[in-house]
């Protein structure tokens, strides 16, 4: 598992349904993809 994904799950809020949390998570995943250049499954 990528460390960024571990960090995402570790820091994942209980209510990921809120738009703000969703956008924040999407941005984190995007930056992770750009840094790692690997697909996230």
PDB file of N, CA, C and O in Angstrom:
ATOM      1  N   UNK A   1       0.843  -1.208   0.000  1.00  0.00           N
ATOM      2  CA  UNK A   1       0.000   0.000   0.000  1.00  0.00           C
ATOM      3  C   UNK A   1       0.868   1.244   0.000  1.00  0.00           C
ATOM      4  O   UNK A   1       1.852   1.329   0.735  1.00  0.00           O
ATOM      5  N   UNK A   2       0.497   2.203  -0.829  1.00  0.00           N
ATOM      6  CA  UNK A   2       1.240   3.455  -0.850  1.00  0.00           C
ATOM      7  C   UNK A   2       1.080   4.186   0.478  1.00  0.00           C
ATOM      8  O   UNK A   2       0.016   4.154   1.097  1.00  0.00           O
ATOM      9  N   UNK A   3       2.138   4.835   0.897  1.00  0.00           N
ATOM     10  CA  UNK A   3       2.076   5.556   2.161  1.00  0.00           C
ATOM     11  C   UNK A   3       1.027   6.658   2.103  1.00  0.00           C
ATOM     12  O   UNK A   3       0.403   6.974   3.116  1.00  0.00           O
ATOM     13  N   UNK A   4       0.827   7.247   0.921  1.00  0.00           N
ATOM     14  CA  UNK A   4      -0.166   8.313   0.830  1.00  0.00           C
ATOM     15  C   UNK A   4      -1.564   7.750   1.042  1.00  0.00           C
ATOM     16  O   UNK A   4      -2.419   8.408   1.633  1.00  0.00           O
ATOM     17  N   UNK A   5      -1.799   6.523   0.556  1.00  0.00           N
ATOM     18  CA  UNK A   5      -3.108   5.917   0.766  1.00  0.00           C
ATOM     19  C   UNK A   5      -3.296   5.571   2.229  1.00  0.00           C
ATOM     20  O   UNK A   5      -4.384   5.745   2.778  1.00  0.00           O
ATOM     21  N   UNK A   6      -2.243   5.083   2.862  1.00  0.00           N
ATOM     22  CA  UNK A   6      -2.317   4.789   4.288  1.00  0.00           C
ATOM     23  C   UNK A   6      -2.646   6.058   5.056  1.00  0.00           C
ATOM     24  O   UNK A   6      -3.465   6.052   5.975  1.00  0.00           O
ATOM     25  N   UNK A   7      -1.995   7.144   4.665  1.00  0.00           N
ATOM     26  CA  UNK A   7      -2.233   8.425   5.315  1.00  0.00           C
ATOM     27  C   UNK A   7      -3.677   8.863   5.097  1.00  0.00           C
ATOM     28  O   UNK A   7      -4.319   9.377   6.013  1.00  0.00           O
ATOM     29  N   UNK A   8      -4.188   8.658   3.883  1.00  0.00           N
ATOM     30  CA  UNK A   8      -5.566   9.035   3.595  1.00  0.00           C
ATOM     31  C   UNK A   8      -6.533   8.269   4.491  1.00  0.00           C
ATOM     32  O   UNK A   8      -7.447   8.851   5.075  1.00  0.00           O
ATOM     33  N   UNK A   9      -6.323   6.967   4.594  1.00  0.00           N
ATOM     34  CA  UNK A   9      -7.236   6.159   5.401  1.00  0.00           C
ATOM     35  C   UNK A   9      -7.095   6.496   6.871  1.00  0.00           C
ATOM     36  O   UNK A   9      -8.082   6.553   7.605  1.00  0.00           O
ATOM     37  N   UNK A  10      -5.867   6.716   7.295  1.00  0.00           N
ATOM     38  CA  UNK A  10      -5.620   7.037   8.700  1.00  0.00           C
ATOM     39  C   UNK A  10      -6.305   8.338   9.081  1.00  0.00           C
ATOM     40  O   UNK A  10      -6.833   8.473  10.185  1.00  0.00           O
ATOM     41  N   UNK A  11      -6.294   9.302   8.154  1.00  0.00           N
ATOM     42  CA  UNK A  11      -6.838  10.626   8.444  1.00  0.00           C
ATOM     43  C   UNK A  11      -8.263  10.797   7.932  1.00  0.00           C
ATOM     44  O   UNK A  11      -8.831  11.887   8.008  1.00  0.00           O
ATOM     45  N   UNK A  12      -8.832   9.725   7.414  1.00  0.00           N
ATOM     46  CA  UNK A  12     -10.166   9.824   6.826  1.00  0.00           C
ATOM     47  C   UNK A  12     -11.199  10.175   7.895  1.00  0.00           C
ATOM     48  O   UNK A  12     -11.305   9.486   8.910  1.00  0.00           O
ATOM     49  N   UNK A  13     -11.949  11.232   7.670  1.00  0.00           N
ATOM     50  CA  UNK A  13     -12.987  11.620   8.637  1.00  0.00           C
ATOM     51  C   UNK A  13     -14.136  10.621   8.637  1.00  0.00           C
ATOM     52  O   UNK A  13     -14.332   9.875   7.677  1.00  0.00           O
ATOM     53  N   UNK A  14     -14.883  10.621   9.723  1.00  0.00           N
ATOM     54  CA  UNK A  14     -16.012   9.702   9.828  1.00  0.00           C
ATOM     55  C   UNK A  14     -17.061  10.022   8.764  1.00  0.00           C
ATOM     56  O   UNK A  14     -17.672   9.120   8.190  1.00  0.00           O
ATOM     57  N   UNK A  15     -17.261  11.306   8.511  1.00  0.00           N
ATOM     58  CA  UNK A  15     -18.295  11.695   7.543  1.00  0.00           C
ATOM     59  C   UNK A  15     -17.626  12.133   6.246  1.00  0.00           C
ATOM     60  O   UNK A  15     -17.356  13.317   6.042  1.00  0.00           O
ATOM     61  N   UNK A  16     -17.360  11.158   5.365  1.00  0.00           N
ATOM     62  CA  UNK A  16     -16.711  11.482   4.098  1.00  0.00           C
ATOM     63  C   UNK A  16     -17.754  11.888   3.066  1.00  0.00           C
ATOM     64  O   UNK A  16     -17.422  12.107   1.901  1.00  0.00           O
ATOM     65  N   UNK A  17     -19.014  11.990   3.485  1.00  0.00           N
ATOM     66  CA  UNK A  17     -20.075  12.363   2.553  1.00  0.00           C
ATOM     67  C   UNK A  17     -20.130  13.865   2.325  1.00  0.00           C
ATOM     68  O   UNK A  17     -20.729  14.330   1.355  1.00  0.00           O
ATOM     69  N   UNK A  18     -19.507  14.622   3.216  1.00  0.00           N
ATOM     70  CA  UNK A  18     -19.550  16.074   3.051  1.00  0.00           C
ATOM     71  C   UNK A  18     -18.699  16.479   1.863  1.00  0.00           C
ATOM     72  O   UNK A  18     -17.648  15.887   1.614  1.00  0.00           O
ATOM     73  N   UNK A  19     -19.153  17.494   1.124  1.00  0.00           N
ATOM     74  CA  UNK A  19     -18.462  17.917  -0.096  1.00  0.00           C
ATOM     75  C   UNK A  19     -17.028  18.322   0.199  1.00  0.00           C
ATOM     76  O   UNK A  19     -16.115  17.992  -0.558  1.00  0.00           O
ATOM     77  N   UNK A  20     -16.832  19.032   1.291  1.00  0.00           N
ATOM     78  CA  UNK A  20     -15.499  19.545   1.598  1.00  0.00           C
ATOM     79  C   UNK A  20     -14.524  18.395   1.818  1.00  0.00           C
ATOM     80  O   UNK A  20     -13.410  18.412   1.294  1.00  0.00           O
ATOM     81  N   UNK A  21     -14.942  17.402   2.590  1.00  0.00           N
ATOM     82  CA  UNK A  21     -14.083  16.255   2.842  1.00  0.00           C
ATOM     83  C   UNK A  21     -13.837  15.462   1.568  1.00  0.00           C
ATOM     84  O   UNK A  21     -12.737  14.962   1.333  1.00  0.00           O
ATOM     85  N   UNK A  22     -14.878  15.355   0.749  1.00  0.00           N
ATOM     86  CA  UNK A  22     -14.743  14.620  -0.506  1.00  0.00           C
ATOM     87  C   UNK A  22     -13.730  15.287  -1.425  1.00  0.00           C
ATOM     88  O   UNK A  22     -12.876  14.618  -2.007  1.00  0.00           O
ATOM     89  N   UNK A  23     -13.825  16.601  -1.555  1.00  0.00           N
ATOM     90  CA  UNK A  23     -12.886  17.323  -2.418  1.00  0.00           C
ATOM     91  C   UNK A  23     -11.474  17.199  -1.878  1.00  0.00           C
ATOM     92  O   UNK A  23     -10.524  17.007  -2.637  1.00  0.00           O
ATOM     93  N   UNK A  24     -11.341  17.310  -0.565  1.00  0.00           N
ATOM     94  CA  UNK A  24     -10.031  17.217   0.059  1.00  0.00           C
ATOM     95  C   UNK A  24      -9.415  15.852  -0.219  1.00  0.00           C
ATOM     96  O   UNK A  24      -8.222  15.750  -0.509  1.00  0.00           O
ATOM     97  N   UNK A  25     -10.230  14.804  -0.131  1.00  0.00           N
ATOM     98  CA  UNK A  25      -9.730  13.456  -0.370  1.00  0.00           C
ATOM     99  C   UNK A  25      -9.344  13.293  -1.833  1.00  0.00           C
ATOM    100  O   UNK A  25      -8.304  12.711  -2.142  1.00  0.00           O
ATOM    101  N   UNK A  26     -10.181  13.808  -2.737  1.00  0.00           N
ATOM    102  CA  UNK A  26      -9.890  13.707  -4.178  1.00  0.00           C
ATOM    103  C   UNK A  26      -8.578  14.428  -4.496  1.00  0.00           C
ATOM    104  O   UNK A  26      -7.760  13.923  -5.264  1.00  0.00           O
ATOM    105  N   UNK A  27      -8.381  15.600  -3.908  1.00  0.00           N
ATOM    106  CA  UNK A  27      -7.145  16.345  -4.149  1.00  0.00           C
ATOM    107  C   UNK A  27      -5.943  15.572  -3.640  1.00  0.00           C
ATOM    108  O   UNK A  27      -4.893  15.553  -4.281  1.00  0.00           O
ATOM    109  N   UNK A  28      -6.096  14.931  -2.483  1.00  0.00           N
ATOM    110  CA  UNK A  28      -4.994  14.151  -1.926  1.00  0.00           C
ATOM    111  C   UNK A  28      -4.655  12.991  -2.842  1.00  0.00           C
ATOM    112  O   UNK A  28      -3.483  12.690  -3.070  1.00  0.00           O
ATOM    113  N   UNK A  29      -5.685  12.342  -3.367  1.00  0.00           N
ATOM    114  CA  UNK A  29      -5.460  11.206  -4.267  1.00  0.00           C
ATOM    115  C   UNK A  29      -4.801  11.677  -5.556  1.00  0.00           C
ATOM    116  O   UNK A  29      -3.899  11.018  -6.074  1.00  0.00           O
ATOM    117  N   UNK A  30      -5.249  12.813  -6.072  1.00  0.00           N
ATOM    118  CA  UNK A  30      -4.666  13.330  -7.315  1.00  0.00           C
ATOM    119  C   UNK A  30      -3.186  13.646  -7.119  1.00  0.00           C
ATOM    120  O   UNK A  30      -2.352  13.287  -7.950  1.00  0.00           O
ATOM    121  N   UNK A  31      -2.868  14.316  -6.021  1.00  0.00           N
ATOM    122  CA  UNK A  31      -1.470  14.669  -5.798  1.00  0.00           C
ATOM    123  C   UNK A  31      -0.653  13.408  -5.568  1.00  0.00           C
ATOM    124  O   UNK A  31       0.516  13.343  -5.949  1.00  0.00           O
ATOM    125  N   UNK A  32      -1.261  12.411  -4.948  1.00  0.00           N
ATOM    126  CA  UNK A  32      -0.571  11.139  -4.748  1.00  0.00           C
ATOM    127  C   UNK A  32      -0.265  10.506  -6.098  1.00  0.00           C
ATOM    128  O   UNK A  32       0.846  10.027  -6.322  1.00  0.00           O
ATOM    129  N   UNK A  33      -1.239  10.501  -6.996  1.00  0.00           N
ATOM    130  CA  UNK A  33      -1.036   9.916  -8.321  1.00  0.00           C
ATOM    131  C   UNK A  33       0.057  10.664  -9.072  1.00  0.00           C
ATOM    132  O   UNK A  33       0.879  10.053  -9.755  1.00  0.00           O
ATOM    133  N   UNK A  34       0.066  11.982  -8.944  1.00  0.00           N
ATOM    134  CA  UNK A  34       1.081  12.768  -9.651  1.00  0.00           C
ATOM    135  C   UNK A  34       2.469  12.471  -9.105  1.00  0.00           C
ATOM    136  O   UNK A  34       3.445  12.414  -9.853  1.00  0.00           O
ATOM    137  N   UNK A  35       2.546  12.281  -7.777  1.00  0.00           N
ATOM    138  CA  UNK A  35       3.852  12.032  -7.162  1.00  0.00           C
ATOM    139  C   UNK A  35       4.337  10.610  -7.427  1.00  0.00           C
ATOM    140  O   UNK A  35       5.524  10.391  -7.667  1.00  0.00           O
ATOM    141  N   UNK A  36       3.430   9.655  -7.384  1.00  0.00           N
ATOM    142  CA  UNK A  36       3.821   8.254  -7.490  1.00  0.00           C
ATOM    143  C   UNK A  36       3.809   7.763  -8.931  1.00  0.00           C
ATOM    144  O   UNK A  36       4.551   6.852  -9.299  1.00  0.00           O
ATOM    145  N   UNK A  37       2.946   8.387  -9.748  1.00  0.00           N
ATOM    146  CA  UNK A  37       2.780   7.946 -11.132  1.00  0.00           C
ATOM    147  C   UNK A  37       2.403   6.466 -11.180  1.00  0.00           C
ATOM    148  O   UNK A  37       2.870   5.725 -12.045  1.00  0.00           O
ATOM    149  N   UNK A  38       1.563   6.050 -10.249  1.00  0.00           N
ATOM    150  CA  UNK A  38       1.072   4.670 -10.234  1.00  0.00           C
ATOM    151  C   UNK A  38      -0.435   4.699 -10.061  1.00  0.00           C
ATOM    152  O   UNK A  38      -0.966   5.593  -9.402  1.00  0.00           O
ATOM    153  N   UNK A  39      -1.132   3.732 -10.645  1.00  0.00           N
ATOM    154  CA  UNK A  39      -2.591   3.699 -10.494  1.00  0.00           C
ATOM    155  C   UNK A  39      -2.980   3.351  -9.066  1.00  0.00           C
ATOM    156  O   UNK A  39      -2.286   2.596  -8.385  1.00  0.00           O
ATOM    157  N   UNK A  40      -4.095   3.912  -8.625  1.00  0.00           N
ATOM    158  CA  UNK A  40      -4.606   3.590  -7.294  1.00  0.00           C
ATOM    159  C   UNK A  40      -5.788   2.657  -7.448  1.00  0.00           C
ATOM    160  O   UNK A  40      -6.760   2.980  -8.131  1.00  0.00           O
ATOM    161  N   UNK A  41      -5.705   1.518  -6.824  1.00  0.00           N
ATOM    162  CA  UNK A  41      -6.791   0.541  -6.956  1.00  0.00           C
ATOM    163  C   UNK A  41      -7.662   0.559  -5.714  1.00  0.00           C
ATOM    164  O   UNK A  41      -8.633  -0.193  -5.629  1.00  0.00           O
TER     165      UNK A  41
END
